[in-house]
Amino acid sequence: MTSTVAPDEPDAGFSRIPPQAVPAEQSVLGSMMLSDSASIECQNILQPEDHFVPRHQIIHRMILELRSKDQPSDPIALTAALTKSGDLARIGGAAYLHELIQAVDTPANGPYHAQIVKEKAVLRRLAEAGVAITEAAFAGQGDSDELVADAAQKIATVVEGARQDDDFVLPRDTLEDTLDRVDQAKNGGGPTGLSTGFTDIDALTSGLQPGQMIIIAGRPGMGKSTLAMDIARACAIRQDIPAAFVSLEMSVDELNMRLLSAECRVALHHLRSGTTTDEDWERMARRVPAIQAAPLYINESANTLGAIQAKLRRLKAREPRLGLVVIDYMQLINLSGRRPESREREVAEISTSLKRLAKELQLPIITLAQLNRGPESRADKRPTKADLRESGAIEQDADIVILLYRDDAYTAESPRAGEVDLIFDKHRNGPTATITVASQLHYSRFVDMANM
């Protein structure tokens, strides 16, 4: 014996009746059939999937299809279209379309009822996300940080779906703030974004901006981590703005030694070999209090994308002033629990996710990356962004790509010994250029040429 499902009966899956507003759904569809203006307003608010009743989803899709062809969507036209598609019986026949018309008091109320339907759809999706999060928590499969990141992504998806007319803004609402930034750039005496601590970089970029992903790339030994730590030091110690340094390569001790070396001007090899002098200790004694007071958060445990996302979201919630994130480095990040088709695709997903995270947290994320061996096989060793290892998506997602080149790394007797070229090979909001800084690698730092 077979059972028939009524056209209005939704799919099972909830032990309780999910949030719904069936009369409002009927009013919306009737209004869309009766009025062009109501139809336009309603389709700006609702998607077919927002309806609780399955046959209402079918009718909504067909109305959109007819409208896209500049055809009428009255009951007669809809009946013909649904007959042709084989869906007329599924929605309850032509009689049900006329029933929807009867449910309309005035088409002008359609958009208001659409808001009600949208709200119920968001509540349903929130409930579904909650069920999925609860099931994942009870199953306990995977690292807790991965589960937290997945839960945050599910909630973020619901939030994004709930946003409607706030995606578009008018110049009258935003231009004044933009003009204030232009005035600040002219008269403020400094970068409009986060200062990097390097005069020429700040002049070129106007500082690092919220939402940007900045790639610092180079061959091993060029000084990627050094430059990244220089910028983090400028943020946390010089400007007292909280910064995060996620290290997948070096330990906290290694980073602390580099920090001490750069800030105190104590040779890194002295710290590592235990050959520090009394003068070294005097220098450290003067600077250690400032270093200890700095809001520089270092993490050496996160090595998967989900863990990094979860930990940074938690840190941002705890430190709303968080102004910079450094990740060292991209190719060491893994996608836990999944086997991608290729490493290139995996890196592409990681790159895109980090760019989205920068926008979500509203801060610049500096991500270090390795270059392939291309520069070493060429007569001209200077790298280009095409040398980025494993994925062209890194170049595509980045707002700024900085490539490091040291001539003395290839030529022992180089006349440019002690100089480092920072090649801005991509700059989404400004010009490209090559900026030269001085390397003081014995102090694990770079400095402006004028400060040599």
HELIX and SHEET records of a PDB file:
HELIX    1   1 VAL A   22  LEU A   34  1                                  13    
HELIX    2   2 ASP A   36  ILE A   45  1                                  10    
HELIX    3   3 PRO A   48  ASP A   50  5                                   3    
HELIX    4   4 PRO A   54  SER A   68  1                                  15    
HELIX    5   5 PRO A   75  SER A   85  1                                  11    
HELIX    6   6 ALA A   89  ILE A   91  5                                   3    
HELIX    7   7 GLY A   93  GLN A  102  1                                  10    
HELIX    8   8 PRO A  107  ASN A  109  5                                   3    
HELIX    9   9 GLY A  110  ALA A  139  1                                  30    
HELIX   10  10 SER A  144  ALA A  162  1                                  19    
HELIX   11  11 ASP A  165  ASP A  167  5                                   3    
HELIX   12  12 PRO A  171  ASN A  187  1                                  17    
HELIX   13  13 THR A  199  THR A  205  1                                   7    
HELIX   14  14 LYS A  224  ARG A  233  1                                  10    
HELIX   15  15 ALA A  234  ARG A  238  3                                   5    
HELIX   16  16 VAL A  252  CYS A  264  1                                  13    
HELIX   17  17 LEU A  268  SER A  273  1                                   6    
HELIX   18  18 ASP A  278  ALA A  293  1                                  16    
HELIX   19  19 LEU A  305  ARG A  318  1                                  14    
HELIX   20  20 MET A  330  LEU A  332  5                                   3    
HELIX   21  21 ARG A  343  LEU A  361  1                                  19    
HELIX   22  22 GLY A  374  SER A  377  5                                   4    
HELIX   23  23 LYS A  385  ASP A  387  5                                   3    
HELIX   24  24 ALA A  393  ASP A  397  1                                   5    
HELIX   25  25 ASP A  407  ALA A  409  5                                   3    
HELIX   26  26 LEU A  441  TYR A  443  5                                   3    
HELIX   27  27 MET A  449  ASN A  451  5                                   3    
SHEET    1   A 9 LEU A 296  ASN A 299  0                                        
SHEET    2   A 9 ALA A 243  SER A 247  1                                        
SHEET    3   A 9 LEU A 324  ASP A 328  1                                        
SHEET    4   A 9 ILE A 365  GLN A 370  1                                        
SHEET    5   A 9 MET A 213  GLY A 218  1                                        
SHEET    6   A 9 ILE A 400  TYR A 405  1                                        
SHEET    7   A 9 GLU A 419  HIS A 427 -1                                        
SHEET    8   A 9 ALA A 433  GLN A 440 -1                                        
SHEET    9   A 9 ARG A 445  ASP A 448 -1                                        
END                                                                             
